């Protein structure tokens, strides 16, 4: 393998690495969103389990939103 082909291979590898890094960044962003959703869901579940919630029906839901 000569020096030019070795340098070309390294450039391709660096290009691939950059693409992979971008893909991983997107996956981590999605993972962060998923973890935040899970955290908020667990908090809501815990509030419901402990009785810390307001029961609303169709008649008083608008009043609750407006206050």
C-alpha positions in Angstrom: 0.0 0.0 0.0 1.5 3.3 -1.0 1.3 6.5 1.0 -1.4 8.1 -1.2 -3.8 5.1 -0.9 -3.2 5.0 2.8 -4.0 8.7 3.2 -7.2 8.2 1.0 -8.3 5.3 3.2 -7.7 7.4 6.4 -9.8 10.2 4.9 -12.6 7.8 4.1 -12.4 6.4 7.6 -12.6 10.0 9.1 -15.5 10.7 6.8 -17.3 7.6 8.1 -16.5 8.5 11.6 -18.0 11.9 11.2 -21.2 10.4 9.8 -21.3 7.9 12.7 -20.8 10.6 15.2 -23.7 12.6 13.8 -25.9 9.5 13.9 -25.0 8.8 17.5 -25.7 12.5 18.4 -29.2 12.1 17.0 -29.7 8.8 18.8 -28.6 10.3 22.1 -30.9 13.3 21.6 -33.8 10.9 21.1 -32.7 8.9 24.2 -32.7 12.1 26.3 -36.2 12.9 25.1 -37.3 9.3 25.9 -35.7 9.5 29.4 -37.4 12.8 30.1 -40.7 11.4 29.1 -40.2 8.3 31.3 -39.2 10.6 34.3 -42.3 12.8 33.9 -44.5 9.7 33.5 -43.1 8.1 36.6 -43.6 11.4 38.5 -47.2 11.6 37.4 -47.8 7.9 38.3 -46.4 8.6 41.8 -48.6 11.6 42.3 -51.7 9.5 41.3 -50.7 6.7 43.6 -50.3 9.1 46.5 -53.6 10.8 45.8 -52.1 14.1 44.6 -54.3 14.8 41.7 -57.4 16.7 40.8 -60.4 14.7 39.4 -62.0 16.5 36.5 -65.0 15.8 34.4 -66.4 17.4 31.3 -68.4 20.0 33.3 -65.5 21.4 35.3 -62.5 20.9 33.1 -62.9 24.3 31.4 -63.0 26.0 34.8 -59.8 24.3 35.9 -58.0 25.3 32.7 -59.0 28.9 33.0 -57.8 29.3 36.6 
